[in-house]
């Protein structure tokens, strides 16, 4: 499974390079295309509870950075 993240930065918030650093430290990898970052899970299947927990971690990490994000796991 992979979790994809789209980021929308705000000129009044953290810089794109700061956001990138935060997400890379969480295990995301930068990517090109429809998504900005991707996280590869070690398991084939991840529970809903784990996905929500991970989304909460992303939310906490980006808090006060004034960015919007969209998250999708496939």
TORKOL-4160 file (C-alpha; in steps of 0.2 Angstrom, whole numbers, padded with zeros to 4 digits, m for minus):
74
<pt num="1" X="0000" Y="0000" Z="0000"/>
<pt num="2" X="0005" Y="0018" Z="m0003"/>
<pt num="3" X="m0001" Y="0034" Z="0005"/>
<pt num="4" X="m0001" Y="0049" Z="m0007"/>
<pt num="5" X="0000" Y="0067" Z="m0001"/>
<pt num="6" X="m0004" Y="0083" Z="m0011"/>
<pt num="7" X="0001" Y="0100" Z="m0003"/>
<pt num="8" X="m0005" Y="0117" Z="m0006"/>
<pt num="9" X="0006" Y="0130" Z="0001"/>
<pt num="10" X="0002" Y="0147" Z="0007"/>
<pt num="11" X="0013" Y="0162" Z="0005"/>
<pt num="12" X="0010" Y="0167" Z="0023"/>
<pt num="13" X="0015" Y="0150" Z="0030"/>
<pt num="14" X="0030" Y="0139" Z="0030"/>
<pt num="15" X="0041" Y="0138" Z="0014"/>
<pt num="16" X="0040" Y="0123" Z="0003"/>
<pt num="17" X="0058" Y="0117" Z="0008"/>
<pt num="18" X="0052" Y="0117" Z="0026"/>
<pt num="19" X="0037" Y="0107" Z="0022"/>
<pt num="20" X="0048" Y="0095" Z="0012"/>
<pt num="21" X="0060" Y="0093" Z="0027"/>
<pt num="22" X="0046" Y="0089" Z="0039"/>
<pt num="23" X="0038" Y="0076" Z="0027"/>
<pt num="24" X="0055" Y="0068" Z="0022"/>
<pt num="25" X="0058" Y="0065" Z="0041"/>
<pt num="26" X="0041" Y="0056" Z="0043"/>
<pt num="27" X="0047" Y="0044" Z="0029"/>
<pt num="28" X="0038" Y="0052" Z="0014"/>
<pt num="29" X="0047" Y="0053" Z="m0003"/>
<pt num="30" X="0045" Y="0067" Z="m0014"/>
<pt num="31" X="0037" Y="0063" Z="m0031"/>
<pt num="32" X="0032" Y="0071" Z="m0047"/>
<pt num="33" X="0015" Y="0070" Z="m0055"/>
<pt num="34" X="m0002" Y="0071" Z="m0047"/>
<pt num="35" X="0005" Y="0070" Z="m0030"/>
<pt num="36" X="0019" Y="0079" Z="m0021"/>
<pt num="37" X="0024" Y="0065" Z="m0009"/>
<pt num="38" X="0022" Y="0046" Z="m0006"/>
<pt num="39" X="0024" Y="0035" Z="0009"/>
<pt num="40" X="0027" Y="0016" Z="0006"/>
<pt num="41" X="0019" Y="0005" Z="0019"/>
<pt num="42" X="0029" Y="m0011" Z="0023"/>
<pt num="43" X="0013" Y="m0021" Z="0024"/>
<pt num="44" X="0001" Y="m0026" Z="0009"/>
<pt num="45" X="m0014" Y="m0021" Z="0020"/>
<pt num="46" X="m0015" Y="m0008" Z="0033"/>
<pt num="47" X="m0030" Y="m0006" Z="0045"/>
<pt num="48" X="m0042" Y="0009" Z="0044"/>
<pt num="49" X="m0036" Y="0013" Z="0062"/>
<pt num="50" X="m0018" Y="0014" Z="0057"/>
<pt num="51" X="m0022" Y="0025" Z="0042"/>
<pt num="52" X="m0032" Y="0037" Z="0053"/>
<pt num="53" X="m0017" Y="0037" Z="0066"/>
<pt num="54" X="m0005" Y="0041" Z="0052"/>
<pt num="55" X="m0016" Y="0055" Z="0045"/>
<pt num="56" X="m0017" Y="0062" Z="0062"/>
<pt num="57" X="0003" Y="0062" Z="0063"/>
<pt num="58" X="0003" Y="0071" Z="0046"/>
<pt num="59" X="m0009" Y="0084" Z="0053"/>
<pt num="60" X="0001" Y="0087" Z="0069"/>
<pt num="61" X="0017" Y="0088" Z="0059"/>
<pt num="62" X="0010" Y="0101" Z="0047"/>
<pt num="63" X="0000" Y="0111" Z="0061"/>
<pt num="64" X="0004" Y="0129" Z="0061"/>
<pt num="65" X="0013" Y="0128" Z="0044"/>
<pt num="66" X="m0003" Y="0136" Z="0035"/>
<pt num="67" X="m0003" Y="0122" Z="0022"/>
<pt num="68" X="m0018" Y="0112" Z="0016"/>
<pt num="69" X="m0015" Y="0094" Z="0012"/>
<pt num="70" X="m0025" Y="0080" Z="0004"/>
<pt num="71" X="m0021" Y="0062" Z="0008"/>
<pt num="72" X="m0025" Y="0046" Z="m0001"/>
<pt num="73" X="m0020" Y="0028" Z="0002"/>
<pt num="74" X="m0021" Y="0015" Z="m0011"/>
